[in-house]
């Protein structure tokens, strides 16, 4: 059998999945037992609704790439949705691992890294902004009913700060790319020092090129905001799907108070975002239980809802992501089929370059007759003077 990077990556994915299953197998058994105690129909609808979230996010990714002037269809971005979740789970890195997957997959489709980074950043902005919108509604309900905990308020400020920081990076790339280059150059030098220390080749200069394409993408987003707004709309739909799934799980276990369900979802998502454990496993369940008891629900119901909801939003995308991540360009080897398949982004870029070259050629041809006429006139003037 010939050595294959694809087979190696597939084997690593299988090992990671098996490790998670064995390490958390007790949770899976507890999840199955708890789900059997709830109403089946709401739980089935909750699972389908949660799947709707991921399909909505695939369209949001597609519109994010459209916003930077590139093309990626939802069927190509859907594996990235699940793949980023899988990578961010097994490699906790503040979602940087998932962003790396998106950028690398886009690069292999002929999209510039700067534009791919801009699209991934725009996608994350729309996701966090959509949740922040629902979070503000939930916090308002908390403030008007049982009161808003200072801890939850502080965590909400962290989310708002992260959204503001990501928007600030896009604005900086558009308004002052030179400052962004100065900020990234020390990082590039540090990375090269680390690589040299481990006897690896340093990276080729990437800061100027990446910031330029990043700046171009930021200008495209600002000049044509419609695709970005569509991405935000899809992210709102995705958050509403996830909120609906949480509410359906609550209904399955006898909790139907709208305020408690909305606030429980906000707390669950908030702690999943800022928790140090992968996807907030263990922390979210405790936070949801506390939130429900604050509204007068029993701790048993709160624990059941938290456990089942986390099972749906953790294990389902994790297992699907382990499968679909192998269909991305980053994990799929470039065989004969890949060579035969046309790269639409690369073709469009070559067509643009050819069009620019043709326009320059026509301009030169238009200039040459003028120059020759001017030379003939000057020669006639010289002969008359003689």
N, C-alpha and C positions, 0 to 999 in steps of 0.2 A: 504494500500500500504506500503510495507516495505521500510525503508530508504535505499537509494543507493547512494554511492559516485558518480557513473556514472550519475545518474539523477541530482544530485546537480551540478556537473560540467557542464552538458549540459544546465541546467537552467541558470547558471552564464554566459555561452557563449552567450546564446540567449539574456540575459539582456544587455550584453556589446554591442552586435551587434545592438540591438534596440536603445541603447543610442547613438551610433555613427551615426546611420541613422537619429535620431531626431535632434541631435546636428548639423549635417552637411547635413540635408535634402535639404537646399537651394543650396548647392553645387551640389547635385545630379540633381536637376531640371535645374540648370544652365548648367551642363555637358550635359544633354540630349538635351537641346536647342542648345548648341554650336555644338554638333556632327551632328545635322540635317543640319547645314550650310556647312559641309564639304563633300567631295566626299566619297560615301559609300564604294566602293570596296577597296580603300587603307586602310580605317579604319578597315574593316573586316579582311583584311590580316594582319594588324598591331596587332589585337587582337590574331589571330592565331599564329603569330610570337612570341608574348610575352608569350603565353602558351608554345611554344617551349623552351623558356628560362628555365621555371620551370622544364620541363622534363629533360633538359640537367643538371640542378643542382641536380636532383635526382640521375643521374648516377655519378655525381661528388661526392656526399655523399657516394655512394656505393663504389667507388674507394678509398675514404678517409679511410673508415673502412677496406677495403682490405689492405691498406698500413700499418695498425697497426696490421695485422694478424687476423682480424675478418671478419665476413661475414654478410652483410645486403643487400638484394636485392633492386633494384630501386623501386619496388612496395611498399616496406616498408619505403623507405626514402622519397618518394613523399609527403606523409602526413606531414613529418617533414619539408619539404621545405615550404609548406604553413602554417604549424603550427607555425614555428619560426617567419614568417612574422607577423602573427596575434598577437603572444605574444609580439614581439618587438614593435608593434604598440600600444597595450593597456597598456603595461608596459614599458615605455621608460627607458632603463637601459643599454645603450651602447651595445645592442645585447646580454647581459648576460642572459636575460629571455629566449630567444630562445635557447641559448647554454644549459641552464638548462634542457629544454625540451628534447633536443637531448641526453644528458647524462642520464637522468632518463629513457627515453625510451630504450636506449641501455642497461642500468643496468638491466631492467626487462627482457631483452632478454639473460641475462647471460654474458654480456660483462663487464669487469672490468671498474670502473669509470675513472681510469687514462687513459686507452686506448680510452674510449669514448670521454674524454676531448681532447686527442691528435687528434682524428679524427675530432672533431668539430673545433679545432684550425686549423688543416690543411685545412679543408674546407674553413674557413674564410680567410686563407692566400691565397688560390687559387682564391677566389672570388675577394679579394682586389687587388691581383697581376694582374689578368686579366683586371680589370678596370684601374689599374695604367698604364698598357701597352697602352690601348686606350687613356688614359688621356695624356700621353706623346706625342702621335701622334697629339691629338687635340691641345695641347699647342704649339707644333711646328708649326701647321698651323696658330694659332693665332699670334705667334711671327713673322711669315713671311707675314701676311696679315694686319690685323688691329692693331696689337700690343697686348702684354700680360699684363693684368692688374696685379698690385702688389698683390691685394687681392686674385685673382684667383691663382696666383703663390704661395702665402702663404698657401692657402687651399690645394693645390697640395702637398706641402711639408708635411702637416699634414698627408695626406694619405700615403705618402712614409714612414713617421716616424712610423705610425701604422703597416704597413707591416713589416718594419724592426724590430719593437719591438716583434711582434708575432713570427717571425723567430728566434729572439734572445732567446725567451723563450724555443723553441724547442731545440736549440743548447745548452742552459744551462742545460736542462733536460738530454741531452746526455753526455755532457762533465763534468758537475759538479752538480750532483743531491743533494749533501750535502748542497751546497749553496742555492739551491732552497728550501730545507727543512727548513733551517734557516730563509728564507724569509717568508715562509708560516706559521711557528709555531706561530709568534705573531698574525697573522690573526685568526688562530684557537683558540687561547686563548681569543682574543677579542670576537669572536662569542660565545664562551662558557660563558663568563661573561655576555653578553647580555641575553642569554637564562636563566641563573641562576637568573638574576635580574627580569625577567618576570616569574619566578617560573616554568621554563621548564627544562627538563632533558638535561644535556650537551651532545654534540655529542661524539660518541665513537671516539677514536684516528683514524684519517684518513690521516694525512699528510704523514707519512712514507709509508703507503701502496699505497696511490695515486701517490706519487712521484716515487715510484718504478715501478709501471705499466706505468706511464708517461715516465719514462726513458727507459723502455723496448720498448715502442712504438716508441720513438725517434730513438732508435737503429735500429728497424725494418724499419723505413722510410729511414734511411741513408743507410742501407745494401741493401734494395730492393726499389730503387727509382722509378721503373717503374709504380706502381699503383699511386704514387703521381703525376707523370708526366701526367698520364691519367686523373686524377682529374683536374689538371691545364688545360689540353686540353678541357675538358668538360666545365670548367668555362669560357674559352675563347669563346667557341661556345655560351654559355649562354649570355655573354656580347655582342657578335655580334648580337644575336637575339634581345636583348633589343635595341641596336643601330639601327637595321633595323626597329623595331617598331616605334622608334622616327622619323626616316627619313620618314617612310610611313605616319605618322601623319602630318609631315611637308608638304609632297607632297599633301595630302588631302586638305590642306588649301593654296596651291599655292606657297609654298616655296620649291625650288628645288636646291639651291646652296649647293654643297657638304660640303664646308668649314663651312658654317653657321649651317648646320644640325649636323655635327660631333661635332663642338664646343658647340652647344646648348645642345646636349646629355651629353657631359662631364660636363658642368656647372650644368645641372639638377641633375645628379647623385652625383656630388661632394657636392652640397648644401643639398641633401637628406641625405648624410652620416654624415655631421658635424652640421646639423641644430638641434636646441633644441626642435622644434616641432615634433610630431610623423611623421616619414617618410618625414619630410621637407614640410608638407602641408602648403601652403600659401607662404613660402619662395621660394620654387622652381619656382613657377609660375612667381614671380617677377624677379628672376634671369634669367630665360629663355627669358623673354621679353626684358631685358636689353641686353642680348647676341645677340638676333636677330636684335635689332635696331642698334647695333654696326656694323652689316653687311649691313645695309641699308634697312632691311625689316620693314614693318609697325608695330607699336606697337599693333594694333588690331590683326594682324596675329600671332604675338608672344604670345599674351595673349591667343588666341584660341588654339594654339599648346600646350602651357604649361598646360592649363586647361584640354584638352582632354587626353594628354599624362599622366598627373598625375592621371586622372580618371581611365585610363587603368591599370597603374602600382600600384595604391593604392586600388581602390574599388574591382577590380577583385580578386587579391590574398587575400584581407581581407575577403571577403565573402566566397570564397572557403576555406580559412584557418579556418574560424569559423566552417565549416562543417567537414573538414578532420581532424582537431585536435582531434576530439572526437573518431577517429579510431586509435589513437596512443596508445601505451601501458600505457602511463601516465594517460590517461583519460578513458581507457577501463577497466572495472572491470574484475578481474580474476575469471571467472565462470568455468563451467564444460568443455566448449570447450577449454578454455585456458589451463586447466590442461591436457586435452587429446592431445593437440598439442605438438609435440616434439620441444624442444629447441635445435637447431642445434649447437649453440655455446657452450652450457653447455655439450651436448653429446660429442663434440669434445674434450673439456677440460677434461672430465672424461676418455675418451679413452686415452689421452696423459698421464694422471696420472696412469692409469692401465698399460700402456706400460712401464712407468718408474719403477713401482713396480715390474713388471715381469722381467725386466732387472736386478734389484737389487737382486731379488730372485735367478736368474740364477748365478749371480756373487757369492752369498753366497754359493750356491751348488758347484760351481767350486772350491771354496776355501777350503771347508770342507774336500774333499778327500786328498788334499795336507797336511792339518793339521794332519789327521789321519795317513797318511804314515809317516810323520815326527815323530809322537809319537811312531809308531811301530819301526822305525829305532833307536830312542833314547833308547827304552826299550831293543832292541837286543844288543846295545852297552853296556848297563849297565850289562846285563847278561854275556857278554864276559869278561868284566872287573872283574866280580866276579869269 
